[in-house]
Amino acid sequence: MRQGSESGLFYHIVRGMLFLAVLGLPASGLVFRDGLSPAANTRTAPTGDYAGSGWQHQLRYLTSHATIISPKHFITATHLGANQEQVTQQAFFNGVGLKTFAIKGTPLRIGDSDLRVFEIWETFDSYALLYTKSDEVGKEMVVHGRGIDREEEVLGRGWKWGAYTTQKSRWGRNEVGGSVEIEGNELLHFDFSDVLGEDEAIVSPRDSGGGWFIKDGSIWKLAAVTFSVDASYSSSAIPSNQNSFNGAFYDAGGLHIGSDDSGWNLIPMGGESVNPSDMRFYRQTNGYGSRISDCAEEIQALIDPAIEWKDLSPAEKFNNWLEESGISLSGFSDDPDNDGFSNLEEYLVGSNPSDASKGTGPMTIDYLPDGSHSFVLVESLDLEGRHLTTVLESSADLNNWAPVGDLTQISSVRDNPAGVQTRSLTRTPEQNGSLFYRLRITMGALN
C-alpha cells in the first residue's frame, strides 16, 4: 500500500507475498560511519580520484538537491513536489558564486518512476551525463545530499539522526549493492557497512533528489537519484511508534524495524543478505535511489534538443527562435507582425515576433518633475544563453552616441514564470537641452 506522495517506501517479503509499507522515509542527509568528523565533506568538492564526480552539477531544490542533466534541464525526486518557481546553485557547488535559475513550464515525471525533469529559462554552464549501462551493482559511487550530523550512538553499532538544524550539503562514497523494483520504480540500493573507509556514508533526512555518480571510463555519470532510506527502528521488546526512532546502522541486529501500521519485524542478530526479501538484509541500513539506466532513453530524448541547441551559433539560435514562431527569412531589424518592435527587440524580451497582441518593448522612458530620467528595461532571463548584451546610450544630436555611465539601479524584479526580468534605473543629466536615448542590443558572433 502506498500512503501519500511525500513518503519513501520500505519493503519486505512475508510468507511469499510482497507488502509495501510506509516505513522508510524520504532520504534527507548523509551520515558518515568513519568520517574525520560527523560533518565530513561538508560544502567541499571531491578531489583526487573523485574530482568531477557530480558535485559541480548539484543544485539546491527546496530543502533538498537536484542534478543538472542538460543545458536547460535538471532532475530530482518526484515526491519532493513541483511547486517551486526557481532553483539555486550555491557558490560551493560551482566555485564562482550563487546562481539562480527560473523554472519554465510544467515539469515532466518520467514514467512511473520517482524521477521528475524540470526545464529552466536560463542556460546551465555544464551538465552531467547519464549512466546508461545496467552493470551498476558492485560499482563504487559518489552520492550527494543535504546531510545532517549523526547524534547519539546506539548500542555501539550506529547512530540516531541528528537535528535538522545541522543540515548541510555534503558528499560521501559507497558501493551499489543491488536493485529492486517497487511500483514501477526501479531502485538501486546500498548499505551502511564498512567497505570504503572514512568517506563511506548513508542517506538520511533531506537527501532526496541528490545524485549518485558512477565512473564510466574517465567520466563520472549520473546513475541514480536518492529516493528513500530505511529509518524507523525500535530497541524495545514491544516495539511501537511511541518508542521508535530514526537512525543509521551498520549492524541493527536485535532491533525491530517497521511501524504500527505495517507491523514490526525483528532483525536477526547474525548473517548477511543482499536480498530485500530476507530480514537479514536490514542488519545494515540501506538507502535507495531511482535508477537512471532503467529510463535513460526517455530522459535522453527529452533533453537532447537542449543539448543540440547549446552547440548552435548565436545566429542559428536566433533563426530557430524565429522558425518556432512560424517565421523564416527574416532579419534582426525586421518587424513581421508590425507591432513596432524589431525581431531583435522581441528576442531580447522573449515575446512572440509573429503576434502583435503580445509584442513587448525592451525600454520605456519617463521624464520626472525633478529633472531626472527614469528607465524601465525588460530582458529575457537568458541573455547569456542567447549571447545578447545591451548598452543604454545617449546623444544630444542623434549623430554622436555614448554609453550612459551615471545610471542608478532602483530595482530588479524577476518574473520567473514568464522568464523575464524588469530593471528600473534613473539618472539626472548634467546638461540642459535636448537629449536622446537608445538601447543598443548586440548579439555575439560566436559561441
C-alpha positions in Angstrom: 0.0 0.0 0.0 1.2 3.5 -0.7 0.2 6.4 1.5 1.0 9.8 0.0 3.4 11.1 -2.5 5.7 12.5 0.2 6.8 9.2 1.6 9.6 6.8 0.7 9.0 3.1 0.7 10.3 0.3 2.9 9.6 -3.2 1.6 9.8 -6.8 2.8 8.5 -10.3 1.9 6.2 -12.0 4.3 5.0 -15.6 3.6 5.8 -15.2 -0.1 3.8 -12.1 -0.6 5.1 -8.6 -1.3 3.9 -6.0 1.2 4.6 -2.3 0.8 4.6 -0.1 3.9 5.5 3.5 4.6 8.3 2.6 7.0 11.3 4.1 5.1 11.4 7.8 4.9 12.3 10.3 2.2 16.1 10.5 2.4 17.4 13.6 4.0 21.1 13.9 4.8 24.4 12.0 4.6 25.6 10.3 7.8 29.2 9.1 7.8 30.4 5.9 9.6 34.1 6.6 9.9 34.4 10.2 8.7 37.1 12.5 10.2 34.1 14.2 11.7 30.3 13.6 11.6 30.2 16.6 9.2 32.8 15.3 6.8 32.9 16.6 3.2 30.7 19.5 4.0 30.3 22.1 1.3 33.6 20.9 -0.2 34.1 19.4 -3.7 35.6 16.0 -4.0 39.2 15.9 -5.2 41.8 13.4 -6.5 40.2 10.3 -7.9 36.8 11.7 -7.1 37.2 15.1 -8.7 34.3 15.9 -11.1 32.0 13.3 -9.5 28.9 15.3 -9.7 29.3 17.9 -7.0 29.6 20.6 -9.7 26.2 19.6 -11.1 24.2 19.7 -7.9 21.5 22.3 -7.2 19.5 23.3 -4.2 15.9 22.4 -4.9 13.5 23.3 -1.9 15.4 21.9 1.1 16.9 19.1 -0.9 19.1 18.5 -4.0 18.7 18.1 -7.8 21.2 17.4 -10.6 21.8 19.3 -13.8 21.5 17.0 -16.9 21.4 19.3 -19.9 22.0 23.0 -20.7 18.3 23.5 -19.9 17.2 20.7 -17.6 17.7 19.3 -14.1 16.3 16.1 -12.5 15.2 15.4 -8.9 12.8 13.2 -6.9 9.1 13.4 -7.8 8.0 13.1 -4.2 9.6 16.5 -3.4 6.8 18.2 -5.3 6.8 20.7 -8.2 5.6 24.0 -6.7 8.9 25.8 -6.9 9.5 28.7 -9.2 13.3 28.7 -9.1 16.3 26.6 -8.2 19.7 27.8 -7.0 23.3 26.7 -7.3 25.4 27.7 -4.3 29.0 29.0 -4.7 30.4 25.9 -3.0 29.0 23.9 -5.9 30.3 26.0 -8.8 33.3 27.7 -7.2 32.1 31.1 -8.5 29.0 32.5 -6.7 25.3 32.0 -6.0 23.3 31.5 -9.2 19.5 31.5 -9.5 17.6 29.8 -12.3 13.9 30.1 -13.1 11.8 27.0 -13.8 10.0 27.1 -17.1 6.6 25.5 -17.6 5.4 22.2 -16.0 8.0 19.6 -15.1 7.7 16.1 -16.6 7.5 12.9 -14.5 9.5 10.0 -16.1 7.2 7.0 -16.5 6.1 5.5 -13.2 9.4 6.4 -11.5 10.1 8.9 -8.7 12.1 11.0 -11.3 10.9 14.4 -12.5 12.7 16.5 -15.0 12.5 20.3 -14.9 13.3 22.9 -17.6 14.8 26.3 -16.9 14.7 29.6 -18.8 18.4 30.3 -18.5 21.3 28.1 -19.6 23.5 26.0 -17.4 27.2 26.2 -18.0 27.7 22.4 -17.8 25.7 19.3 -17.1 26.1 15.6 -16.0 25.9 12.8 -18.5 23.6 9.8 -17.8 24.9 6.4 -16.8 23.1 4.1 -19.3 24.6 0.7 -18.6 22.9 -1.8 -16.4 26.0 -3.0 -14.6 25.8 -0.7 -11.6 25.8 -3.4 -8.9 29.1 -3.7 -7.2 30.5 -0.4 -8.5 31.8 2.4 -6.3 29.7 5.6 -6.4 29.8 9.1 -5.0 26.4 10.2 -3.5 25.4 13.8 -2.8 22.9 15.2 -0.4 22.0 17.8 2.3 23.3 16.0 5.3 22.6 16.2 9.0 25.1 15.3 11.6 24.8 12.0 13.5 23.5 12.2 17.0 23.9 9.8 20.0 25.3 6.4 19.4 23.0 3.4 19.7 24.4 0.0 21.0 27.8 0.9 19.6 26.5 -0.1 16.2 25.0 3.1 14.7 23.6 6.5 15.4 20.3 8.3 15.7 19.7 11.0 13.2 20.9 14.5 14.3 18.8 17.7 14.3 17.7 19.2 11.1 19.5 22.4 12.1 22.8 20.6 11.4 21.8 20.0 7.8 24.4 20.9 5.1 25.3 19.9 1.6 27.9 17.2 1.5 29.1 14.1 -0.4 30.1 10.6 0.5 31.0 7.3 -1.0 29.5 3.8 -1.1 29.1 0.8 -3.3 25.9 -0.2 -5.2 24.6 -3.4 -3.5 21.7 -4.4 -5.8 18.4 -3.4 -7.4 14.7 -3.9 -6.8 11.5 -2.8 -8.5 8.7 -1.1 -6.5 5.5 0.0 -8.1 7.2 0.6 -11.5 10.1 2.4 -9.9 13.4 0.6 -10.5 15.6 1.3 -7.5 19.3 0.8 -6.8 20.3 0.3 -3.1 23.4 0.4 -1.0 24.1 -0.3 2.7 25.9 1.2 5.6 28.7 -1.4 6.1 32.4 -0.7 6.2 33.9 -1.2 2.7 35.2 2.3 1.7 36.7 3.8 4.8 36.2 7.3 6.2 34.1 8.7 3.3 31.5 5.9 3.5 28.1 7.4 4.0 24.4 6.5 4.1 21.5 8.8 3.2 19.1 10.3 5.8 16.8 13.3 6.1 16.5 15.6 3.0 18.9 13.7 0.8 16.0 13.0 -1.6 16.8 14.2 -5.1 20.6 14.1 -4.7 22.6 12.4 -7.5 24.6 9.1 -7.3 27.5 9.1 -9.7 29.4 6.1 -11.1 32.6 6.4 -13.1 32.3 5.2 -16.7 35.8 5.2 -18.2 37.2 8.5 -17.1 33.8 10.3 -16.7 31.6 10.3 -13.7 28.0 9.9 -14.8 24.6 10.1 -13.0 23.4 6.6 -12.1 20.5 7.3 -9.6 18.6 9.9 -7.7 18.1 9.4 -4.0 14.6 8.1 -3.2 14.4 6.9 0.4 16.2 5.2 3.3 15.5 2.5 6.0 14.7 4.6 9.0 12.2 3.6 11.7 13.7 1.3 14.4 12.8 0.3 17.9 15.0 -1.3 20.6 12.1 -2.1 22.8 10.9 -5.6 23.4 7.4 -4.4 22.5 8.1 -2.0 19.5 5.7 0.8 18.7 5.6 4.2 17.1 5.9 5.7 20.6 9.3 4.1 21.3 10.7 4.2 17.7 13.5 6.4 16.4 15.2 7.1 13.1 18.8 6.1 12.7 21.6 4.7 10.6 23.1 1.3 11.5 26.0 -0.8 10.3 24.6 -3.6 12.4 20.9 -3.3 13.5 20.7 -7.0 14.6 18.3 -7.4 17.5 16.4 -4.2 16.7 12.9 -4.1 15.3 12.2 -2.2 12.0 8.7 -1.1 10.9 5.7 0.8 12.1 2.4 0.3 13.9 0.5 0.5 10.6 2.7 -2.0 8.7 3.9 -4.2 11.5 7.3 -4.7 13.2 9.9 -7.2 12.3 12.9 -8.4 14.4 16.2 -8.1 12.5 18.3 -11.2 13.0 21.5 -10.9 15.1 23.6 -12.7 12.5 24.0 -13.4 8.8 24.1 -11.2 5.8 21.9 -10.9 2.7 21.6 -8.7 -0.4 18.0 -9.9 -0.9 15.4 -7.4 0.4 13.0 -10.3 1.0 15.4 -11.5 3.7 15.2 -9.7 7.0 19.0 -10.2 7.4 19.2 -7.6 4.6 18.2 -4.9 7.2 21.1 -5.6 9.5 22.7 -2.7 7.7 20.7 0.4 7.0 20.0 0.7 3.2 19.5 3.8 1.0 17.6 3.7 -2.2 17.8 5.6 -5.5 15.7 5.7 -8.6 17.7 4.0 -11.3 18.7 6.2 -14.3 19.6 3.4 -16.7 16.0 2.0 -16.5 14.6 5.1 -18.1 17.7 6.7 -19.7 16.2 6.5 -23.2 13.1 8.6 -22.2 15.2 11.1 -20.3 17.7 11.5 -23.1 15.0 12.0 -25.7 13.6 14.8 -23.5 17.0 16.6 -23.1 18.6 16.1 -26.5 17.0 19.2 -28.1 18.6 21.4 -25.4 22.0 19.8 -25.8 21.8 20.3 -29.6 20.7 23.9 -29.1 23.6 24.7 -26.9 26.0 23.9 -29.8 24.3 26.2 -32.2 25.9 29.6 -33.1 24.1 32.7 -31.8 22.7 33.4 -35.3 21.4 29.8 -35.6 19.7 30.1 -32.2 18.0 33.3 -33.3 16.8 31.7 -36.6 15.5 28.7 -34.7 13.5 31.0 -32.4 12.0 32.7 -35.5 11.1 29.4 -37.0 9.4 28.2 -33.8 7.2 31.3 -34.2 6.4 30.4 -37.8 8.8 33.0 -39.4 11.6 32.4 -41.9 13.9 34.6 -43.9 13.6 37.5 -41.5 16.4 39.7 -40.2 17.2 41.4 -36.9 15.6 44.7 -37.8 12.5 43.3 -39.5 9.1 43.6 -37.8 6.9 40.8 -39.4 3.9 41.4 -37.1 4.1 45.2 -37.5 3.9 45.9 -33.7 6.6 48.5 -33.8 9.3 46.2 -32.3 12.0 44.5 -34.3 12.8 40.8 -34.2 15.9 41.5 -32.2 14.0 43.6 -29.6 11.4 40.8 -29.3 14.2 38.2 -29.0 15.7 40.3 -26.1 12.4 40.3 -24.2 11.3 36.8 -25.2 8.0 38.0 -26.8 6.3 36.5 -29.9 7.5 38.1 -33.2 4.5 36.8 -35.1 1.8 38.1 -32.7 1.3 41.8 -32.5 -1.0 41.4 -29.5 1.9 40.0 -27.4 4.6 42.4 -28.5 6.7 44.0 -25.7 9.2 46.7 -26.0 12.5 46.4 -24.2 12.6 50.0 -22.8 10.3 52.8 -21.6 11.5 56.3 -20.5 9.8 58.8 -18.2 10.9 62.4 -17.7 10.3 63.2 -14.0 9.4 66.6 -12.5 12.7 66.8 -10.6 14.6 66.7 -13.9 15.7 63.1 -13.6 15.1 60.5 -16.2 13.6 57.1 -15.4 14.2 53.9 -17.5 12.5 50.6 -17.3 14.3 47.8 -19.2 12.7 44.4 -19.8 15.0 41.5 -20.7 14.9 37.7 -21.1 16.5 35.9 -18.2 18.6 34.0 -20.7 20.7 36.8 -22.1 23.9 34.8 -21.7 22.4 31.7 -23.5 21.2 33.9 -26.3 24.5 35.8 -26.4 22.9 39.1 -26.0 24.2 42.3 -24.4 22.6 45.7 -24.0 24.0 49.2 -23.5 21.9 52.3 -22.9 23.3 55.2 -24.9 22.6 58.9 -25.1 23.1 61.7 -27.7 22.5 65.4 -27.9 22.4 65.5 -31.7 21.3 62.0 -32.9 24.7 61.6 -34.5 27.2 61.1 -31.7 26.2 58.4 -29.2 27.9 57.4 -26.0 27.1 54.9 -23.2 25.3 56.3 -20.2 27.6 55.8 -17.3 25.8 57.5 -14.4 22.8 55.2 -14.0 21.4 54.2 -10.6 19.5 50.9 -10.5 16.4 51.2 -8.3 15.1 47.7 -8.6 15.4 44.4 -10.5 12.4 42.1 -10.5 12.4 38.6 -11.9 9.2 37.2 -13.3 10.2 33.5 -13.1 7.1 32.0 -14.8 7.5 34.4 -17.8 11.2 34.1 -18.0 12.0 37.9 -17.9 13.4 40.4 -15.5 12.5 44.1 -15.3 15.1 46.6 -14.2 14.3 50.2 -13.1 17.1 52.8 -13.4 17.4 56.6 -13.1 19.8 59.3 -13.9 20.0 63.1 -13.6 21.8 64.6 -16.6 24.3 67.3 -16.1 23.5 69.3 -19.2 20.3 71.1 -20.2 18.7 71.0 -23.6 17.6 68.1 -25.9 18.8 64.6 -25.0 18.0 61.4 -26.8 18.4 57.8 -25.7 18.6 54.4 -27.4 19.2 50.9 -26.3 21.9 49.2 -28.3 21.4 45.4 -28.5 24.4 43.3 -29.6 24.4 39.6 -30.4 27.7 37.7 -30.0 29.2 36.3 -33.2 30.5 33.1 -31.8 29.5 30.5 -29.1 
